[in-house]
Amino acid sequence: MKFYILSIFAFCSLYLNAQVEPPTMGWSSWNTFSVNISEDIIKGQADAMVSQGLKDVGYKYINIDDGFQYGRTAEGKVRIHPQRFPNGLKVISDYIHSKGLKAGIYSDAGDCTCGSISNGDTKNTNVGFYGYEQIDADYYFKELEFDFIKVDYCGGRHANLNEQEQYTAIHNAIVNTGKDVRYNLCRWAYPGTWCHDISTSWRTTGDIYDGWASVKGILAENLYLSAYCYDGCYNDMDMLEVGRSMSEEEDKTHFGMWCIMSSPLLIGCNMSTIKERPLALLKNQELIALNQDPLGLQAYVVQHIGETYVLVKDILTLHGKTRAVALYNPSDKEVEMCLSFSEVDLGGKVKVRDLFEHQDMGEYEGSLSAIVPAHATRIYKLEAENRLDRYIYEAETAFLHDYQEIYNNQSLGTADYESNSAASGGAFVGWLGGKRSNSLMWKDVYVIEEADYVAHFSATSAETRPFTVVLNGEDCGTISVMTNSWSSFKEYDMTLHLKAGSNSIEIYNENGWMPNIDYLSIEKVGEKTVLNRRFDEALHHLEVLNHNSLLPEKMHQNIENKLKAATSDDLTYLAKKTFITDAGNFQKIAEQILPLCEDYKVWKETAQQLIDVSIESTSLSSFTSKVARADQSLSQSNTQTATERALSNLKSAVTTYLKSDGAAPREGGVFDFTLFLTNPDFSAINGWQGEPTYRSGCGEEFNKSFDMYQTLTSMRPGVYTICCNALYRTGSNDGGAAYKAGRENIQAYLYVNDKSVKIKSLYSEPWPEASQYGSVDNQKGYPHSMYAAGLRFAEGCYQNQIEYTLSTKGSLQIGLKTDKGGNESWCCFDNFTIYYQPLPDFYTGISTAKEGIKRVSSSYSIQGYKTSRTQQGIIVQNGKKSLWR
């Protein structure tokens, strides 16, 4: 078994370029079925893995998660649940193996499982490994012949165990069985560097759930863990949620990033009912090849601009000319991303292949740019003419010997990856030193030619702090750092003689704290490689930035002037340094103002829609003028403050106009007042009083009385129509029996001030596709999760509406409430909208011209200006007001 290997050999495969065991590929029961599993379900999923073609592309493990246990026998063996698995588990294991697949099982490091705590599976309170390590290992792997095990830690925490000691005891018990078993630790955070020597993979985060926020958070926590993925052991980013509620782009990011970051790939949906698009994604063999690549590497971050990231890794050959790269945009806005090939150490012409689309994109030279939608990722295979020496090694790609995420790093004295906008890439390593083991090491500093190189260490410290440099195991001297600040990074140099090929560079201070470390850059003595490559990269990025149509006109002018100056053939060393600095400043300004420009665009579209539907009035003329002035102000903005001012002026113009007495839509039309609500679509976690649960793009109130609302003040008189998607269940799911019998008594309401209507019953609308979903989402044919409710809302189901007349200027309290909650009552909701119409008497005295009436030349606007024959809105014609449409 691979985790027998002693740590002395831990990195041998990296240097020998040998093939390692790839990440686990398969399916796990938890995401879809929770503890509600059975013999038929597990066999059915094994059948589906084969029939859906998933086995053919590499998936082979069928893993039974929590829910199969039922206490212990008198002999101490785990008893199998008699209703869920009446024939025991050996028949399941045999059945899975008969399909040419491998079988996986679950346990806990402590006394009880997570299902016994969070899912009410009370028979699972004495079924963990604690105290039964060898008994359980023999039972699961020798008797039942399982090939994989996930070991959770709810019971370990319950019993207050030491993670390293208990997980190691379980490892030793598995070793004693003599079986080849994949061993997955599930401690919900990176456990510590000790886990590599005893396990195949280890969870690095809390449980995934079906929602973009979860996927984004897991990726954020794994971006800087590439150094701990080696020798066939992997950071586990949790089971896949592909094929459930997320958008197509979110699913692609989820699966694509799990692939390029070499996480285990464990499908979490129901493979029997998965739809065609997500199934095709899960079977994308080009992405799977990245995950199963023989080098077994995790992609690392080479670029972080704004909210976007570029990650890269070698594939097929270490330090070769073929690499895989991901352009990852977790932001809520579309972004044009630029990759200079120098950033990924490739030179000459580069062949680019899109691995999502299975298309060759042709040859590029210098750089590649792509429009990446919100929450999306683009993954390419790059094949270059030349491989360049890597010149920058960010600290966040380095191996920290004492790194762990379970306990407070400051109290333990262990180093950590931290964020700082002043650092290269926005991240650095702090809390180094204090003991010999609390060190930082770049394990693979690779150069093609043996020579003397200048090592530039970027560091910062508000007090004098030294560190010792170790090259290939030998001390080379000490560097002392003092910058008078904790965020003023400065380069400190040392000349090192590097051998051709791979070198290790370690820094430590066993007697005191070290400075914060940003990066190490390497260049041959007497050369200016670093400057020239950084100049080229800055030039490419600035050219792409200038393509962004959202940037204000003034900003474009400044960038164009800078680019023109940079094209001179005789730029000095100092001029190039200045350009790199200026380009970086432009990028930072753009990061600040582009989100504001995006918001401005949305508000401008709202403004234009209002202008298009409004009756002509003095208020409309004033509003139009204010919008024009805001546009002019934005065009001349080149700072965050100026852009914020232009946006604020536009927002003020829109809201002031909507609340003004003279503003009105044409008769029969409406104004959309939804913009006065905060977070009406529950895409964020703010805005609503009453503390609802936010998840899966919905809100929820479960098992309680509640009053969930917002209050809008200074609202003008008029008729307000409030709509939302909402469903209510009065208690536990009875399959709609009370509703169908006419006995269901819903006392939960959509309300505006003192007026209310009952929220629609969960059972009021059938769900034709319910059978395609597991017990987590579907109970008795009706939605049983926020995700499932969100699916139905997206289809337009459970529409609720209330109309309220505000006769004088005042406030609107809008929300959902009940004082009869409890007994597993459930309310789920989304998509609040508000539409406004003036009071009926607003149009009194205005007659609508009939079709066929001849227009006369004596037509004037309400302000007294003569109008054209095509004028629409209120006009004065022969002394009489008329509404032309």
JOGI-V462318 format. One record per pair of residues at least 6 apart in sequence whose C-alpha atoms are under 8 Angstrom apart, sorted by the first residue. I is the first residue (numbers start at 0). J is the second residue. If there is no record, write none. Layout:
I_J + I_J
This chain:
0_178 + 0_179 + 0_180 + 1_199 + 1_231 + 2_195 + 2_196 + 2_197 + 2_198 + 2_199 + 3_174 + 3_196 + 3_197 + 4_196 + 5_196 + 6_196 + 9_229 + 9_230 + 10_229 + 10_230 + 11_230 + 12_18 + 12_19 + 12_230 + 13_229 + 13_230 + 13_294 + 14_501 + 16_294 + 16_316 + 16_317 + 17_293 + 17_294 + 18_293 + 18_294 + 18_295 + 19_230 + 19_231 + 19_293 + 19_294 + 19_295 + 20_230 + 20_231 + 20_293 + 20_295 + 21_231 + 21_290 + 21_291 + 21_292 + 21_293 + 21_295 + 22_231 + 22_232 + 22_233 + 22_261 + 22_262 + 22_263 + 22_264 + 22_290 + 22_291 + 22_295 + 23_60 + 23_263 + 23_264 + 23_265 + 24_57 + 24_58 + 24_59 + 24_60 + 24_263 + 24_264 + 24_265 + 25_58 + 25_59 + 25_60 + 25_61 + 25_62 + 25_264 + 25_265 + 25_266 + 26_58 + 26_59 + 26_60 + 26_61 + 26_62 + 26_264 + 26_265 + 26_266 + 26_267 + 27_61 + 27_62 + 27_63 + 27_64 + 27_238 + 27_265 + 27_266 + 27_267 + 28_36 + 28_41 + 28_62 + 28_63 + 28_64 + 28_267 + 29_63 + 29_64 + 29_65 + 29_267 + 30_208 + 30_238 + 30_240 + 30_267 + 30_268 + 30_775 + 31_267 + 31_268 + 31_269 + 31_772 + 31_773 + 31_774 + 31_775 + 31_776 + 32_773 + 32_774 + 32_775 + 33_64 + 33_65 + 33_66 + 33_774 + 33_775 + 34_64 + 34_65 + 34_66 + 34_67 + 34_114 + 34_118 + 34_120 + 35_66 + 35_83 + 35_774 + 36_66 + 36_67 + 36_83 + 37_67 + 37_83 + 37_84 + 38_83 + 38_84 + 38_85 + 38_91 + 41_61 + 41_63 + 41_91 + 42_91 + 42_94 + 42_95 + 43_271 + 44_61 + 44_269 + 44_270 + 44_271 + 45_61 + 45_95 + 45_98 + 45_100 + 46_98 + 47_270 + 47_271 + 48_54 + 48_58 + 48_59 + 48_270 + 49_55 + 49_98 + 51_270 + 51_271 + 52_282 + 53_281 + 53_282 + 54_100 + 56_282 + 56_284 + 56_287 + 59_99 + 59_100 + 59_101 + 60_100 + 60_101 + 60_102 + 60_103 + 60_147 + 61_95 + 61_100 + 61_101 + 61_102 + 61_103 + 62_102 + 62_103 + 62_104 + 62_105 + 62_147 + 62_148 + 63_102 + 63_103 + 63_104 + 63_105 + 64_104 + 64_105 + 64_106 + 64_149 + 65_105 + 65_106 + 65_112 + 65_113 + 65_114 + 66_80 + 66_114 + 66_120 + 66_123 + 67_79 + 67_80 + 67_83 + 67_84 + 68_77 + 68_78 + 68_79 + 68_80 + 68_122 + 68_123 + 68_126 + 69_77 + 69_78 + 69_79 + 69_80 + 69_81 + 69_122 + 69_123 + 69_126 + 70_77 + 70_78 + 70_79 + 70_122 + 70_123 + 70_124 + 70_125 + 70_126 + 71_77 + 71_78 + 71_125 + 71_126 + 72_78 + 75_131 + 75_134 + 76_134 + 76_135 + 76_138 + 77_126 + 77_135 + 79_87 + 79_88 + 80_87 + 81_87 + 88_143 + 89_142 + 89_143 + 89_144 + 92_102 + 92_143 + 92_144 + 92_145 + 95_101 + 95_102 + 96_102 + 101_145 + 101_146 + 101_147 + 102_144 + 102_145 + 102_146 + 102_147 + 103_145 + 103_146 + 103_147 + 103_148 + 103_149 + 104_139 + 104_145 + 104_146 + 104_147 + 104_148 + 104_149 + 105_148 + 105_149 + 105_150 + 105_151 + 106_112 + 106_126 + 106_127 + 106_128 + 106_148 + 106_149 + 106_150 + 106_151 + 107_113 + 107_126 + 107_127 + 107_128 + 107_129 + 107_149 + 107_150 + 107_151 + 107_152 + 107_153 + 107_154 + 107_155 + 108_127 + 108_128 + 108_129 + 108_150 + 108_151 + 108_152 + 108_153 + 108_154 + 108_155 + 108_165 + 108_166 + 108_169 + 109_127 + 109_128 + 109_129 + 109_152 + 109_153 + 109_154 + 109_155 + 109_156 + 109_157 + 109_158 + 109_160 + 110_124 + 110_125 + 110_126 + 110_127 + 110_128 + 110_129 + 110_154 + 110_155 + 110_157 + 110_158 + 111_123 + 111_124 + 111_125 + 111_126 + 111_127 + 111_153 + 111_154 + 111_155 + 111_157 + 112_123 + 112_124 + 112_126 + 112_127 + 112_151 + 112_152 + 112_153 + 112_154 + 113_151 + 113_152 + 113_153 + 113_154 + 114_120 + 114_123 + 115_121 + 115_122 + 115_123 + 115_124 + 116_153 + 127_154 + 128_135 + 128_169 + 129_155 + 129_165 + 132_168 + 132_169 + 132_172 + 133_169 + 133_172 + 133_173 + 136_169 + 136_172 + 136_173 + 136_176 + 137_173 + 137_176 + 139_145 + 140_146 + 140_173 + 140_176 + 140_178 + 140_180 + 141_176 + 141_178 + 145_180 + 146_179 + 146_180 + 146_181 + 147_180 + 147_181 + 147_182 + 147_183 + 148_180 + 148_181 + 148_182 + 148_183 + 149_182 + 149_183 + 149_184 + 149_185 + 150_182 + 150_183 + 150_184 + 150_185 + 151_184 + 151_185 + 151_186 + 152_185 + 152_186 + 155_161 + 155_162 + 162_190 + 163_193 + 163_194 + 166_184 + 166_197 + 167_197 + 170_182 + 170_197 + 170_198 + 173_180 + 181_198 + 181_199 + 182_198 + 182_199 + 182_200 + 183_198 + 183_199 + 183_200 + 183_201 + 183_202 + 184_198 + 184_200 + 184_201 + 184_202 + 185_201 + 185_202 + 185_203 + 186_201 + 186_202 + 186_203 + 186_204 + 187_202 + 187_203 + 187_204 + 187_205 + 187_206 + 188_202 + 188_203 + 188_204 + 188_205 + 188_404 + 188_405 + 189_201 + 189_202 + 189_203 + 189_204 + 189_403 + 189_404 + 189_405 + 190_201 + 190_203 + 190_403 + 190_404 + 190_405 + 191_401 + 191_402 + 191_403 + 191_404 + 191_405 + 192_227 + 192_400 + 192_401 + 192_402 + 192_403 + 194_201 + 195_227 + 195_232 + 198_232 + 199_231 + 199_232 + 199_233 + 200_232 + 200_233 + 200_234 + 200_235 + 200_263 + 201_233 + 201_234 + 201_235 + 202_234 + 202_235 + 202_236 + 202_237 + 203_220 + 203_221 + 203_234 + 203_235 + 203_236 + 204_217 + 204_220 + 204_236 + 204_237 + 206_237 + 207_213 + 207_214 + 207_217 + 207_237 + 207_238 + 207_240 + 208_214 + 208_240 + 209_240 + 209_243 + 209_244 + 209_245 + 209_695 + 209_786 + 210_244 + 210_245 + 210_694 + 210_695 + 210_696 + 211_245 + 211_249 + 211_695 + 214_253 + 215_329 + 217_236 + 218_236 + 218_256 + 221_234 + 221_236 + 222_299 + 222_300 + 223_299 + 223_300 + 223_395 + 223_396 + 223_416 + 224_234 + 224_395 + 224_396 + 225_260 + 225_296 + 225_297 + 225_298 + 225_299 + 225_396 + 226_297 + 226_396 + 226_397 + 226_398 + 227_233 + 227_234 + 227_398 + 228_234 + 228_295 + 228_296 + 228_297 + 229_295 + 229_296 + 230_295 + 231_295 + 233_261 + 233_262 + 233_263 + 234_261 + 234_262 + 234_263 + 235_262 + 235_263 + 236_257 + 236_262 + 236_263 + 237_262 + 237_263 + 237_265 + 238_263 + 238_264 + 238_265 + 238_266 + 238_267 + 239_253 + 239_254 + 239_264 + 239_265 + 239_266 + 239_267 + 239_268 + 240_250 + 240_253 + 240_266 + 240_267 + 240_268 + 241_250 + 241_253 + 241_254 + 241_266 + 241_267 + 241_268 + 241_277 + 241_281 + 242_250 + 242_268 + 242_273 + 242_274 + 242_276 + 242_277 + 242_278 + 243_268 + 244_695 + 244_786 + 244_787 + 244_789 + 244_790 + 248_372 + 248_374 + 248_375 + 248_376 + 249_374 + 249_375 + 250_277 + 251_280 + 251_375 + 251_376 + 252_327 + 252_374 + 252_375 + 252_376 + 254_280 + 254_281 + 255_286 + 255_376 + 255_378 + 256_325 + 256_376 + 257_263 + 257_264 + 257_290 + 258_264 + 258_286 + 258_287 + 258_289 + 258_290 + 259_286 + 259_289 + 259_290 + 259_297 + 259_298 + 259_312 + 259_323 + 259_325 + 260_290 + 260_296 + 260_297 + 260_298 + 260_299 + 261_289 + 261_290 + 261_291 + 261_295 + 261_296 + 261_297 + 261_298 + 262_290 + 269_771 + 269_772 + 269_773 + 272_771 + 272_772 + 273_771 + 283_355 + 285_354 + 285_355 + 285_357 + 286_354 + 286_355 + 289_314 + 289_323 + 292_314 + 292_315 + 293_314 + 293_315 + 294_313 + 294_314 + 294_315 + 294_316 + 294_317 + 296_312 + 296_313 + 297_312 + 298_310 + 298_311 + 298_312 + 298_324 + 299_310 + 299_311 + 299_312 + 299_396 + 300_308 + 300_309 + 300_310 + 300_311 + 300_396 + 301_308 + 301_309 + 301_310 + 301_311 + 301_342 + 301_343 + 301_424 + 302_308 + 302_309 + 302_310 + 302_342 + 302_424 + 303_309 + 303_424 + 303_425 + 304_424 + 304_586 + 304_590 + 305_587 + 305_590 + 306_328 + 306_329 + 306_330 + 307_326 + 307_327 + 307_328 + 307_329 + 307_330 + 307_336 + 308_326 + 308_327 + 308_328 + 309_324 + 309_325 + 309_326 + 309_327 + 309_338 + 310_324 + 310_325 + 310_326 + 310_327 + 311_322 + 311_323 + 311_324 + 311_325 + 311_343 + 312_322 + 312_323 + 312_324 + 313_319 + 313_321 + 313_322 + 313_323 + 314_321 + 314_322 + 314_323 + 315_321 + 318_386 + 319_386 + 320_345 + 320_381 + 320_382 + 320_383 + 320_384 + 320_385 + 320_386 + 321_380 + 321_381 + 321_382 + 321_383 + 322_380 + 322_381 + 322_382 + 323_378 + 323_379 + 323_380 + 323_381 + 324_378 + 324_379 + 324_380 + 324_381 + 325_376 + 325_377 + 325_378 + 325_379 + 326_336 + 326_371 + 326_376 + 326_377 + 326_378 + 327_371 + 327_374 + 327_375 + 327_376 + 327_377 + 328_334 + 328_371 + 328_372 + 328_373 + 328_374 + 328_375 + 328_376 + 329_373 + 329_374 + 329_375 + 330_373 + 330_374 + 331_373 + 331_374 + 332_372 + 332_373 + 332_594 + 332_597 + 333_370 + 333_371 + 333_372 + 333_373 + 334_370 + 334_371 + 334_372 + 334_373 + 335_368 + 335_369 + 335_370 + 335_371 + 335_543 + 335_544 + 335_547 + 336_368 + 336_369 + 336_370 + 336_371 + 336_543 + 337_366 + 337_367 + 337_368 + 337_369 + 337_539 + 337_540 + 337_543 + 338_366 + 338_367 + 338_368 + 338_540 + 339_365 + 339_366 + 339_367 + 339_535 + 339_536 + 339_539 + 339_540 + 340_346 + 340_364 + 340_365 + 340_366 + 340_367 + 341_365 + 341_387 + 341_532 + 341_536 + 342_536 + 343_389 + 344_386 + 344_387 + 344_388 + 344_389 + 345_383 + 345_384 + 345_385 + 345_386 + 345_387 + 346_364 + 346_365 + 346_383 + 346_384 + 346_385 + 346_386 + 346_387 + 347_364 + 347_365 + 347_383 + 347_384 + 347_385 + 348_362 + 348_363 + 348_364 + 348_365 + 348_383 + 348_384 + 349_362 + 349_363 + 349_364 + 349_381 + 349_382 + 349_383 + 349_384 + 350_359 + 350_360 + 350_361 + 350_362 + 350_363 + 350_381 + 350_382 + 350_383 + 351_359 + 351_360 + 351_361 + 351_362 + 351_363 + 351_379 + 351_380 + 351_381 + 351_382 + 352_358 + 352_359 + 352_360 + 352_361 + 352_379 + 352_380 + 352_381 + 353_359 + 353_360 + 353_377 + 353_378 + 353_379 + 353_380 + 354_378 + 354_379 + 354_380 + 355_377 + 355_378 + 365_539 + 366_539 + 368_543 + 371_377 + 388_445 + 388_446 + 388_447 + 389_444 + 389_445 + 389_446 + 389_521 + 390_520 + 390_521 + 390_522 + 390_529 + 391_518 + 391_519 + 391_520 + 391_521 + 392_441 + 392_518 + 392_519 + 392_520 + 393_423 + 393_424 + 393_427 + 393_517 + 393_518 + 393_519 + 394_426 + 394_427 + 394_428 + 394_439 + 394_516 + 394_517 + 394_518 + 394_519 + 395_416 + 395_426 + 395_427 + 395_428 + 395_517 + 396_441 + 397_439 + 397_440 + 397_441 + 397_442 + 398_439 + 398_440 + 398_441 + 398_442 + 399_414 + 399_437 + 399_438 + 399_439 + 399_440 + 400_436 + 400_437 + 400_438 + 400_439 + 400_440 + 401_413 + 401_414 + 401_436 + 401_437 + 401_438 + 402_413 + 402_414 + 402_415 + 402_437 + 403_413 + 408_414 + 408_415 + 409_430 + 412_430 + 412_431 + 412_433 + 412_437 + 413_430 + 413_431 + 413_437 + 414_428 + 414_429 + 414_430 + 414_431 + 414_432 + 414_437 + 414_438 + 415_428 + 415_429 + 415_430 + 415_431 + 416_426 + 416_427 + 416_428 + 416_429 + 417_426 + 417_427 + 417_428 + 417_429 + 418_425 + 418_426 + 418_427 + 419_425 + 419_426 + 419_427 + 419_486 + 420_426 + 421_486 + 421_487 + 421_488 + 422_486 + 422_488 + 422_517 + 423_517 + 423_518 + 426_517 + 427_515 + 427_516 + 427_517 + 427_518 + 428_515 + 428_516 + 428_517 + 429_513 + 429_514 + 429_515 + 429_516 + 430_512 + 430_513 + 430_514 + 430_515 + 431_437 + 431_438 + 431_439 + 431_507 + 431_508 + 431_512 + 431_513 + 431_514 + 431_515 + 432_438 + 432_507 + 432_508 + 432_509 + 432_510 + 432_511 + 432_512 + 432_513 + 433_508 + 433_509 + 433_510 + 433_511 + 433_512 + 433_513 + 434_508 + 434_509 + 434_510 + 434_511 + 435_507 + 435_508 + 435_509 + 435_510 + 436_507 + 436_509 + 437_507 + 437_509 + 438_505 + 438_506 + 438_507 + 438_508 + 439_505 + 439_506 + 439_507 + 440_503 + 440_504 + 440_505 + 440_506 + 441_503 + 441_504 + 441_505 + 442_501 + 442_502 + 442_503 + 442_504 + 442_505 + 443_501 + 443_502 + 443_503 + 444_500 + 444_501 + 444_502 + 444_503 + 444_504 + 445_499 + 445_500 + 445_501 + 445_502 + 446_497 + 446_498 + 446_499 + 446_500 + 446_501 + 447_499 + 447_500 + 448_498 + 448_499 + 448_500 + 449_496 + 449_497 + 449_498 + 449_499 + 449_500 + 450_496 + 450_497 + 450_498 + 450_499 + 450_523 + 451_494 + 451_495 + 451_496 + 451_497 + 451_523 + 451_524 + 452_494 + 452_495 + 452_496 + 452_497 + 452_521 + 452_522 + 452_523 + 452_524 + 453_492 + 453_493 + 453_494 + 453_495 + 453_521 + 453_522 + 453_523 + 453_524 + 454_492 + 454_493 + 454_494 + 454_495 + 454_519 + 454_520 + 454_521 + 454_522 + 455_490 + 455_491 + 455_492 + 455_493 + 455_519 + 455_520 + 455_521 + 456_489 + 456_490 + 456_491 + 456_492 + 456_516 + 456_517 + 456_518 + 456_519 + 456_520 + 457_488 + 457_489 + 457_490 + 457_491 + 457_516 + 457_517 + 457_518 + 457_519 + 458_480 + 458_488 + 458_489 + 458_490 + 458_491 + 458_514 + 458_515 + 458_516 + 458_517 + 458_518 + 459_480 + 459_481 + 459_482 + 459_484 + 459_485 + 459_486 + 459_487 + 459_488 + 459_489 + 459_514 + 459_515 + 459_516 + 460_480 + 460_481 + 460_482 + 460_483 + 460_484 + 460_485 + 460_486 + 460_487 + 460_514 + 460_515 + 461_481 + 461_482 + 461_483 + 461_484 + 461_485 + 462_480 + 462_481 + 462_482 + 462_483 + 462_484 + 463_479 + 463_480 + 463_481 + 464_479 + 464_480 + 464_481 + 464_511 + 464_512 + 464_513 + 464_514 + 465_477 + 465_478 + 465_479 + 465_480 + 465_508 + 465_513 + 465_514 + 466_477 + 466_478 + 466_479 + 466_506 + 466_507 + 466_508 + 466_513 + 466_514 + 467_474 + 467_475 + 467_476 + 467_477 + 467_478 + 467_506 + 467_507 + 467_508 + 468_474 + 468_475 + 468_476 + 468_477 + 468_478 + 468_504 + 468_505 + 468_506 + 468_507 + 469_475 + 469_476 + 469_503 + 469_504 + 469_505 + 469_506 + 470_495 + 470_502 + 470_503 + 470_504 + 470_505 + 471_502 + 471_503 + 471_504 + 472_503 + 475_495 + 478_491 + 480_491 + 480_514 + 482_488 + 482_489 + 485_515 + 488_517 + 494_524 + 507_513 + 520_529 + 521_529 + 522_528 + 522_529 + 530_575 + 530_576 + 531_575 + 533_579 + 534_575 + 534_576 + 534_578 + 534_579 + 537_578 + 537_579 + 537_582 + 537_583 + 538_562 + 538_565 + 538_582 + 541_558 + 541_562 + 541_582 + 541_585 + 541_586 + 542_562 + 544_586 + 545_555 + 545_558 + 545_559 + 549_593 + 549_596 + 549_597 + 550_589 + 550_592 + 550_593 + 550_596 + 551_596 + 551_633 + 551_634 + 551_635 + 551_636 + 551_637 + 552_634 + 552_635 + 552_636 + 553_634 + 553_635 + 553_636 + 553_637 + 554_635 + 554_636 + 554_637 + 558_585 + 561_578 + 565_575 + 565_578 + 588_637 + 588_638 + 588_639 + 591_639 + 592_638 + 592_639 + 592_642 + 592_643 + 595_642 + 595_643 + 595_646 + 596_642 + 596_646 + 598_646 + 599_646 + 599_649 + 602_649 + 602_650 + 602_653 + 603_626 + 603_649 + 606_626 + 606_653 + 609_664 + 609_670 + 610_619 + 610_623 + 612_664 + 612_665 + 612_668 + 613_619 + 613_662 + 613_663 + 613_664 + 613_665 + 613_872 + 614_662 + 614_663 + 614_664 + 614_665 + 614_872 + 614_873 + 615_860 + 615_861 + 615_872 + 615_873 + 616_661 + 616_662 + 616_861 + 616_862 + 617_661 + 617_862 + 618_656 + 618_659 + 618_661 + 618_662 + 619_656 + 619_661 + 619_662 + 622_652 + 622_653 + 622_656 + 625_648 + 625_649 + 625_652 + 626_649 + 626_652 + 629_645 + 629_646 + 629_648 + 629_649 + 630_645 + 632_641 + 632_642 + 632_645 + 633_641 + 633_642 + 633_645 + 633_646 + 636_642 + 656_662 + 657_670 + 657_672 + 658_713 + 658_714 + 658_715 + 659_715 + 660_715 + 663_670 + 663_836 + 663_837 + 664_670 + 664_836 + 665_872 + 666_842 + 668_836 + 669_834 + 669_835 + 669_836 + 670_834 + 670_835 + 670_836 + 671_832 + 671_833 + 671_834 + 671_835 + 672_832 + 672_833 + 672_834 + 672_835 + 673_679 + 673_831 + 673_832 + 673_833 + 673_834 + 675_711 + 676_686 + 676_709 + 676_711 + 677_685 + 677_686 + 677_687 + 678_684 + 678_685 + 678_686 + 678_687 + 679_829 + 679_830 + 679_831 + 679_832 + 680_696 + 680_697 + 680_829 + 680_830 + 680_831 + 681_693 + 681_694 + 681_696 + 681_697 + 681_698 + 681_829 + 681_830 + 682_693 + 682_696 + 682_697 + 683_693 + 683_696 + 684_693 + 686_709 + 687_707 + 687_708 + 687_709 + 688_706 + 688_707 + 688_708 + 688_709 + 689_705 + 689_706 + 689_707 + 689_708 + 690_707 + 691_698 + 691_699 + 691_700 + 691_707 + 692_698 + 692_699 + 692_700 + 693_699 + 694_785 + 694_786 + 695_785 + 695_786 + 695_789 + 696_789 + 696_829 + 697_785 + 697_786 + 697_789 + 697_827 + 697_828 + 697_829 + 698_785 + 698_827 + 698_828 + 698_829 + 699_785 + 699_825 + 699_826 + 699_827 + 699_828 + 700_825 + 700_826 + 700_827 + 701_821 + 701_823 + 701_824 + 701_825 + 701_826 + 702_730 + 702_820 + 702_821 + 702_822 + 702_823 + 702_824 + 702_825 + 703_819 + 703_820 + 703_821 + 703_823 + 703_824 + 704_816 + 704_817 + 704_818 + 704_819 + 704_820 + 704_821 + 705_815 + 705_816 + 705_817 + 705_818 + 705_820 + 706_814 + 706_815 + 706_816 + 706_817 + 707_814 + 707_815 + 707_816 + 708_812 + 708_813 + 708_814 + 708_815 + 709_812 + 709_813 + 709_814 + 710_810 + 710_811 + 710_812 + 710_813 + 711_810 + 711_811 + 711_812 + 712_809 + 712_810 + 712_811 + 713_808 + 713_809 + 713_810 + 714_808 + 714_809 + 714_810 + 714_811 + 715_805 + 715_807 + 715_808 + 715_809 + 716_804 + 716_805 + 716_806 + 716_807 + 716_808 + 716_809 + 716_837 + 716_838 + 717_804 + 717_805 + 717_806 + 717_807 + 717_835 + 717_836 + 717_837 + 717_838 + 718_802 + 718_803 + 718_804 + 718_805 + 718_835 + 718_836 + 718_837 + 718_838 + 719_802 + 719_803 + 719_804 + 719_805 + 719_833 + 719_834 + 719_835 + 719_836 + 720_800 + 720_801 + 720_802 + 720_803 + 720_833 + 720_834 + 720_835 + 721_800 + 721_801 + 721_802 + 721_831 + 721_832 + 721_833 + 721_834 + 722_798 + 722_799 + 722_800 + 722_801 + 722_830 + 722_831 + 722_832 + 722_833 + 723_798 + 723_799 + 723_800 + 723_828 + 723_829 + 723_830 + 723_831 + 723_832 + 724_792 + 724_795 + 724_796 + 724_797 + 724_798 + 724_799 + 724_828 + 724_829 + 724_830 + 724_831 + 725_758 + 725_759 + 725_792 + 725_797 + 725_798 + 725_799 + 725_826 + 725_827 + 725_828 + 725_829 + 726_758 + 726_759 + 726_760 + 726_761 + 726_797 + 726_826 + 726_827 + 726_828 + 727_745 + 727_747 + 727_758 + 727_759 + 727_760 + 727_761 + 727_824 + 727_825 + 727_826 + 727_827 + 728_745 + 728_760 + 728_761 + 728_762 + 728_824 + 728_825 + 728_826 + 729_743 + 729_744 + 729_745 + 729_820 + 729_822 + 729_823 + 729_824 + 729_825 + 730_821 + 730_822 + 730_823 + 730_824 + 730_825 + 731_822 + 731_823 + 731_824 + 732_778 + 732_779 + 733_779 + 734_762 + 734_778 + 734_779 + 734_780 + 734_781 + 735_762 + 737_743 + 738_760 + 738_762 + 738_763 + 745_757 + 745_758 + 745_760 + 746_757 + 746_817 + 746_818 + 746_819 + 747_757 + 747_758 + 747_815 + 747_816 + 747_817 + 747_818 + 747_819 + 748_755 + 748_756 + 748_757 + 748_758 + 748_815 + 748_816 + 748_817 + 749_755 + 749_756 + 749_757 + 749_758 + 749_799 + 749_800 + 749_801 + 749_813 + 749_814 + 749_815 + 749_816 + 750_756 + 750_801 + 750_812 + 750_813 + 750_814 + 750_815 + 750_816 + 751_801 + 751_803 + 751_811 + 751_812 + 751_813 + 751_814 + 752_811 + 752_812 + 752_813 + 754_803 + 755_801 + 756_800 + 756_801 + 758_799 + 759_797 + 759_798 + 759_799 + 761_781 + 761_782 + 762_781 + 764_796 + 764_797 + 765_780 + 765_781 + 766_780 + 766_781 + 766_782 + 769_777 + 769_780 + 769_781 + 769_782 + 770_777 + 770_780 + 774_783 + 775_783 + 775_784 + 776_782 + 776_783 + 776_784 + 776_786 + 776_787 + 777_783 + 777_784 + 777_787 + 782_788 + 785_827 + 788_827 + 789_829 + 791_797 + 792_829 + 804_838 + 806_838 + 844_880 + 845_880 + 845_881 + 845_882 + 846_880 + 846_881 + 846_882 + 847_881 + 847_882 + 847_883 + 848_881 + 848_882 + 848_883 + 854_868 + 855_868 + 855_876 + 856_868 + 857_865 + 857_876 + 857_877 + 858_865 + 858_866 + 858_867 + 858_868 + 858_874 + 858_875 + 858_876 + 858_877 + 859_865 + 859_866 + 859_874 + 859_875 + 859_876 + 860_866 + 860_873 + 860_874 + 860_875 + 861_873 + 861_874 + 861_875 + 870_883 + 871_882 + 871_883 + 871_884 + 872_882 + 872_883 + 872_884 + 873_880 + 873_881 + 873_882 + 873_883 + 874_880 + 874_881 + 874_882 + 874_883 + 875_881
